[in-house]
Amino acid sequence: LSGAKQGAHHEPGIARGRLLGPSLENELRNSLKERADREAIGVFADNLRELLLAAPLGQIRIMALDPGFRTGAKLVCLDEQGTLLYSTTIYPVTGSKKDDAAGIVKDLCRKYDIEAIAIGNGTAGRETESFIRDLNLDAELIVTLVNEDGASIYSASEVARREFPEHDVTVRGAISIGRRLQDPLAELVKLEPKSIGVGQYQHDVNQSELKKSLEDVVVSCVNSVGVEVNSASLELLTYVSGLGPSLAASIIEYRNDNGPYTSRREFMKVPRLGAKAFEQSAGFLRIHDAKNSLDGSGVHPERYSTVEKMAADVRCTVADLMAREDARRRVDIRKYVSETLGLPTLQDIMDELAKPGRDPREKFTAFFFEDGVHAISDLLPEMRLPGIITNVTKFGAFVDIGVHQDGLIHISQLADRFVKDPAEIVKVRQQVTVRVIEVDEERGRISLSLRDI
């Protein structure tokens, strides 16, 4: 009897060990996984934001090349709006056709008034860049490598097939490279964010949370830059607050049927675009050549009357108020404060009037890799090389130094002090000068440093 009592006495403890232990273990594991997911998703979101807000070269005529060795380089010429003008294939780095390729490039630069040449940074990219630079083209013509991550995914996508149904994937890929130079944001929104290649462990994290976070980043970037409604693609308009795919398609359909928009008020004529959608989206949709100057700015239509009153009070037109600093200085914004309009919003309006429709992105600056360094075999310890940050993680940053293999700056090599988060020091697309620490050619690993530069 005493043995039975003793066994019964221990049964609750055995049950707790068998049931409660695994439950606590699972709870702890899930908690740690959620925290790791949040950090990884945050890193991806920050990197994506920097990539989307990379400096645009702007609306100029582009020649774009998607390089290759055996298959040659696909070449396209684009106008200021990114419309395809011409396409062909040249062989600039192998075989006996280099002279022919040189003649074709020179002739097309003259024929289409090319102002910049974009070269994909993948296979044969550096070799093609050297070929172009050796042609001694116009000194003012910009020649630059463009990150082509995701270009192949775009070229085979439904979006690309809809845009260029008569062209194959090689032409579409080259077009994407050229358009990325003109406006990275407008082109990259056509890709699923996960395919751009700036994440950390993106396949291991909660996919629904990742998707939501990245979409929020794209929406934020699109709205901060603003969208020229008369040239915007369906994909770009989709990310404008208050729209989405259906209303974006309606805006384009109305534009195709009725010609370019001339006023923001015209948006109210778009089928299914109601008052709420107009209120949410109108401030982000720009019409740069509209009769009303405010339609090309970030000032929302519901605030036009306030701006018009400001102009009347200082005895000038709205256009004068936007163009003349002395007129804006005479405006006392405190006079226009109301229950629905506070000082911060009024200050934002004045800032926008000073630089209407300004692009918050940095100005484009050309970048050049080190001449003579094209492959990992060209690297030596203690070399100082220019590079571009391609990815930032919690353990360091990856850098493109032009050898077809990104090098790693470990977190301990980012600065001459303790660094808790690499994002404090570097960001995606930042131009840096690095020092080569070690090269493992067999394993394809390059160790770099920002210390002692």
C-alpha positions in Angstrom: 0.0 0.0 0.0 2.8 2.4 0.9 4.4 1.7 -2.5 1.2 2.4 -4.3 0.9 5.7 -2.4 4.5 6.6 -3.3 3.9 5.9 -7.0 0.7 8.0 -6.9 2.6 10.8 -5.1 5.2 11.0 -8.0 2.7 10.8 -10.9 1.9 14.6 -11.0 5.7 15.4 -11.2 6.1 12.9 -14.0 3.2 14.4 -15.8 4.6 17.9 -15.4 8.0 16.7 -16.8 6.4 14.9 -19.7 3.9 17.6 -20.7 4.9 21.0 -19.3 8.6 20.7 -20.3 8.0 20.3 -24.0 5.3 23.0 -23.9 7.8 25.5 -22.3 10.5 24.5 -24.8 8.2 25.1 -27.7 7.0 28.4 -26.3 10.6 29.6 -25.9 11.6 28.4 -29.3 8.6 30.2 -30.9 9.4 33.4 -29.0 13.1 33.3 -30.2 12.0 32.5 -33.7 9.6 35.5 -33.8 12.3 37.8 -32.5 14.8 36.5 -35.1 12.2 36.9 -37.8 11.5 40.5 -36.8 15.2 41.4 -36.9 15.7 39.7 -40.3 12.6 41.3 -41.8 13.7 44.7 -40.4 17.1 44.3 -42.1 15.4 43.4 -45.4 13.0 46.3 -45.2 15.8 48.8 -44.4 17.9 47.5 -47.3 15.0 47.5 -49.7 14.2 51.2 -48.8 17.7 52.3 -49.6 17.7 50.4 -52.9 14.3 51.8 -54.0 15.4 55.3 -53.1 18.7 55.0 -55.1 19.5 58.1 -57.1 17.9 58.3 -60.5 19.8 59.6 -63.5 16.5 61.0 -64.9 14.8 61.3 -68.2 17.7 61.0 -70.7 18.4 58.8 -73.7 20.0 55.5 -72.7 21.9 52.7 -74.4 21.7 49.6 -72.2 23.7 46.4 -72.6 23.0 43.0 -71.0 26.5 41.5 -71.4 27.5 37.9 -72.2 30.5 36.0 -73.5 29.4 33.3 -75.9 25.9 34.7 -76.7 27.2 38.3 -77.0 25.6 41.4 -75.4 22.0 42.4 -76.0 21.9 46.1 -76.8 18.9 48.4 -76.7 18.4 52.2 -77.1 15.7 53.9 -75.0 14.2 57.4 -75.2 13.7 59.7 -72.3 10.6 57.9 -71.2 12.2 54.5 -71.4 10.5 53.6 -74.7 12.4 51.1 -76.8 13.9 52.7 -80.0 16.2 49.9 -81.2 17.6 46.5 -80.3 20.4 44.3 -81.6 23.1 41.9 -80.4 26.9 42.7 -80.4 30.0 40.7 -79.5 32.3 43.2 -77.8 34.5 40.9 -75.7 35.2 37.7 -77.6 35.9 36.5 -81.2 36.6 38.6 -84.3 33.5 40.8 -84.1 34.9 43.5 -81.7 35.5 46.0 -84.5 31.9 45.5 -85.8 30.6 46.0 -82.2 32.6 49.2 -81.9 31.2 50.6 -85.1 27.6 49.7 -84.1 27.9 51.4 -80.7 29.4 54.6 -82.2 26.8 54.8 -84.9 23.9 54.2 -82.5 25.2 56.8 -80.0 25.1 59.4 -82.8 21.8 58.3 -84.4 19.8 58.3 -81.1 21.7 61.1 -79.3 22.6 58.7 -76.5 23.5 60.5 -73.2 24.4 57.5 -71.0 25.3 53.8 -71.3 24.1 51.3 -68.7 25.8 48.0 -68.5 24.6 45.0 -66.5 27.0 44.0 -63.7 26.7 40.3 -64.3 28.7 37.9 -66.5 31.1 39.9 -68.8 30.0 43.2 -67.2 33.4 44.5 -66.4 34.8 43.3 -69.7 32.0 45.1 -71.6 32.5 48.2 -69.6 36.2 48.3 -70.5 35.3 47.8 -74.2 32.9 50.8 -74.1 35.4 53.0 -72.3 38.2 52.2 -74.8 36.0 53.5 -77.6 36.7 57.1 -76.5 33.2 58.3 -76.9 32.0 61.8 -76.0 33.6 62.8 -72.7 30.2 63.9 -71.4 28.6 60.5 -72.0 28.0 58.6 -68.8 29.1 55.0 -68.7 28.1 53.0 -65.6 27.5 49.5 -64.4 23.9 48.8 -63.2 23.0 46.1 -60.6 21.0 43.6 -62.7 19.6 41.5 -59.7 16.1 40.4 -60.6 16.3 41.6 -64.3 16.0 38.0 -65.5 12.9 37.5 -63.3 11.3 40.6 -64.7 12.1 39.6 -68.3 10.2 36.4 -68.0 7.3 37.9 -66.0 3.8 38.6 -67.0 4.5 42.4 -66.6 7.3 42.2 -69.1 5.3 40.1 -71.6 2.5 42.7 -71.3 4.9 45.6 -71.9 6.9 44.0 -74.7 4.9 41.1 -76.2 6.9 41.2 -79.5 10.3 40.9 -77.9 12.1 38.0 -76.2 13.5 37.8 -72.6 17.0 39.0 -73.6 15.6 42.3 -75.0 13.3 42.8 -72.0 16.3 42.2 -69.6 18.4 44.9 -71.3 15.5 47.3 -71.3 15.1 46.8 -67.5 18.8 47.5 -67.0 18.5 50.8 -68.9 15.3 51.8 -67.1 16.9 51.1 -63.7 19.4 53.8 -64.5 16.7 56.3 -65.5 14.5 55.6 -62.4 15.3 52.7 -60.1 12.1 53.0 -58.1 9.8 53.0 -61.2 11.5 49.8 -62.5 12.0 47.9 -59.3 8.4 48.1 -58.2 7.7 45.7 -61.1 9.5 42.9 -59.2 8.4 41.0 -56.2 10.6 42.6 -53.5 12.0 39.2 -52.3 13.6 38.7 -55.7 15.8 41.9 -55.5 18.4 40.2 -53.4 19.0 42.5 -50.4 17.6 40.4 -47.6 18.9 38.2 -44.8 17.5 34.7 -44.4 14.4 35.8 -46.2 13.4 32.2 -47.1 13.4 31.2 -43.4 11.2 33.9 -41.9 7.5 34.3 -41.6 6.5 34.8 -45.2 3.2 36.7 -44.6 5.0 39.1 -42.2 7.8 39.6 -44.7 5.4 40.3 -47.6 3.5 42.8 -45.5 6.6 44.6 -44.3 8.2 44.8 -47.8 4.9 46.0 -49.4 4.7 48.8 -46.7 8.2 49.9 -47.6 7.4 50.1 -51.3 4.2 52.1 -50.6 6.2 54.4 -48.3 8.9 55.0 -51.0 6.5 55.5 -53.9 4.5 58.0 -51.9 7.5 59.9 -50.6 8.8 60.4 -54.2 5.4 61.0 -55.8 4.1 59.7 -59.1 3.8 61.5 -62.4 0.4 60.2 -63.3 0.7 60.8 -67.1 3.7 58.4 -67.5 3.4 56.0 -64.5 3.1 52.3 -65.1 0.3 50.2 -63.6 2.7 48.7 -61.1 3.9 52.1 -59.8 0.3 53.4 -59.5 -0.7 50.3 -57.6 1.5 51.3 -54.7 0.0 54.8 -54.3 -2.0 55.1 -51.1 -5.7 54.7 -51.6 -5.4 53.0 -55.0 -4.4 49.4 -55.6 -4.4 47.3 -58.8 -8.1 47.9 -59.8 -8.1 51.7 -59.4 -4.6 52.0 -60.9 -5.9 50.1 -64.0 -8.8 52.5 -64.2 -6.6 55.5 -64.1 -4.5 54.2 -67.0 -7.6 53.2 -69.0 -9.0 56.7 -68.6 -5.6 58.2 -69.6 -5.5 56.0 -72.7 -9.1 56.9 -73.7 -9.0 60.6 -72.9 -5.4 61.7 -73.2 -3.1 63.1 -70.5 -4.6 64.4 -67.3 -4.6 68.2 -67.1 -5.9 68.6 -63.6 -6.1 66.6 -60.4 -9.8 67.3 -60.3 -10.0 65.1 -63.4 -9.2 62.1 -61.2 -12.8 62.3 -59.9 -14.0 61.3 -63.4 -12.2 58.0 -63.3 -14.7 55.2 -62.9 -14.8 53.7 -59.4 -12.4 56.3 -58.0 -14.5 57.8 -55.2 -14.1 60.6 -52.7 -12.2 58.5 -50.2 -9.7 57.2 -52.7 -9.2 60.7 -54.1 -8.6 62.1 -50.6 -5.9 59.4 -49.9 -4.1 59.4 -53.3 -4.4 62.9 -54.8 -1.5 64.4 -52.9 0.9 61.7 -54.3 -0.2 62.0 -57.9 1.6 64.7 -59.8 0.8 66.5 -63.1 4.0 68.5 -63.8 2.7 70.5 -66.8 -0.8 71.3 -65.4 -2.3 74.8 -65.7 -2.5 74.9 -61.9 1.0 74.9 -60.6 -0.1 73.2 -57.4 -1.1 70.0 -59.4 2.6 69.3 -59.8 3.4 69.7 -56.1 2.9 67.6 -53.0 0.2 70.0 -51.7 -3.1 68.2 -51.4 -6.1 69.7 -53.4 -8.0 70.1 -50.1 -5.3 72.7 -49.1 -5.4 74.7 -52.4 -7.8 77.2 -50.9 -5.3 77.9 -48.1 -2.5 78.5 -50.5 -4.7 80.7 -52.7 -5.5 82.8 -49.6 -1.8 83.1 -48.7 -1.1 84.4 -52.2 -4.0 86.9 -52.1 -2.9 88.2 -48.7 0.6 89.0 -50.0 -0.8 90.3 -53.3 0.6 87.8 -55.7 -0.5 84.8 -57.7 0.0 81.2 -56.5 2.7 80.7 -59.2 4.5 83.8 -57.9 4.3 82.5 -54.4 5.9 79.3 -55.5 8.6 81.0 -57.5 9.5 83.9 -55.3 11.2 83.5 -51.9 10.5 87.1 -51.0 6.8 86.5 -51.4 6.9 83.4 -49.2 8.8 85.3 -46.5 5.9 87.7 -46.2 3.5 84.8 -45.3 2.7 84.5 -41.6 1.5 80.9 -41.4 0.1 81.4 -37.9 -2.8 83.3 -39.5 -4.0 80.2 -41.2 -4.1 77.8 -38.2 -7.5 76.3 -37.6 -9.1 73.3 -35.9 -8.3 71.1 -39.0 -5.0 72.7 -40.0 -2.1 73.0 -37.6 1.3 74.7 -37.8 3.3 71.5 -38.7 1.0 71.0 -41.8 1.3 74.6 -42.7 5.1 74.5 -42.5 5.1 71.4 -44.7 3.0 73.3 -47.2 5.5 76.2 -47.2 8.4 73.8 -47.7 6.6 72.2 -50.6 5.9 75.6 -52.2 9.6 76.4 -52.0 10.5 73.2 -53.8 7.4 71.9 -55.5 7.4 68.3 -56.5 11.0 67.9 -55.3 12.5 64.5 -55.5 13.8 63.4 -52.0 16.3 61.0 -53.6 20.0 62.0 -53.8 21.5 63.3 -57.0 23.1 60.7 -59.2 26.9 60.4 -59.1 28.8 58.2 -61.5 30.8 55.4 -60.0 34.0 53.7 -61.3 35.6 50.4 -60.3 39.4 50.1 -60.2 40.9 49.7 -63.7 42.7 46.4 -64.2 40.8 44.7 -61.4 38.2 42.4 -63.1 38.5 39.1 -61.3 39.2 37.7 -57.9 42.7 36.6 -59.2 43.6 40.3 -59.6 43.2 41.0 -55.9 46.1 41.3 -53.4 46.0 41.9 -49.7 46.2 45.6 -48.6 44.8 46.9 -51.9 42.6 49.9 -51.6 39.6 49.7 -53.9 36.4 51.5 -54.6 33.2 49.6 -54.0 29.4 49.7 -53.6 27.5 48.3 -50.7 25.1 45.6 -52.0 23.7 44.2 -48.8 23.8 44.9 -45.1 23.3 42.2 -42.5 23.6 41.9 -38.8 27.1 40.4 -39.1 28.5 42.9 -41.6 28.1 44.3 -45.1 28.7 42.9 -48.6 30.5 45.0 -51.2 30.8 44.8 -55.0 34.3 45.7 -56.0 33.9 44.7 -59.6 35.2 41.1 -59.6 31.9 39.2 -60.0 32.1 38.1 -56.3 31.0 40.4 -53.5 33.4 40.8 -50.6 32.4 40.8 -46.9 33.2 43.5 -44.4 32.7 41.8 -41.1 31.1 43.9 -38.4 34.4 44.1 -36.6 36.0 45.7 -39.6 33.4 48.4 -40.2 35.0 51.0 -37.9 37.8 51.7 -35.4 35.2 51.4 -32.6 32.6 49.0 -31.3 29.7 48.7 -33.8 26.4 47.2 -32.5 24.6 47.4 -35.8 26.2 47.6 -39.3 23.4 49.9 -40.5 24.9 52.6 -38.2 27.9 52.7 -40.5 26.8 51.7 -44.0 23.7 51.4 -46.2 22.8 49.7 -49.5 24.2 51.5 -52.6 26.7 53.6 -50.6 30.0 54.1 -52.3 33.0 53.2 -50.2 36.7 52.7 -50.4 37.7 49.3 -48.8 41.0 47.6 -47.9 41.5 44.0 -48.9 42.4 41.8 -45.9 42.4 38.3 -47.3 41.5 36.5 -50.5 40.5 32.8 -50.7 40.3 32.3 -54.4 39.5 28.6 -54.2 36.5 29.2 -52.0 35.6 32.5 -53.7 35.8 34.5 -50.4 37.0 38.1 -50.1 37.5 39.7 -46.7 37.5 43.5 -46.7 37.8 46.3 -44.2 36.8 50.0 -43.7 39.5 50.4 -41.0 42.9 52.0 -41.7 41.8 53.4 -45.0 
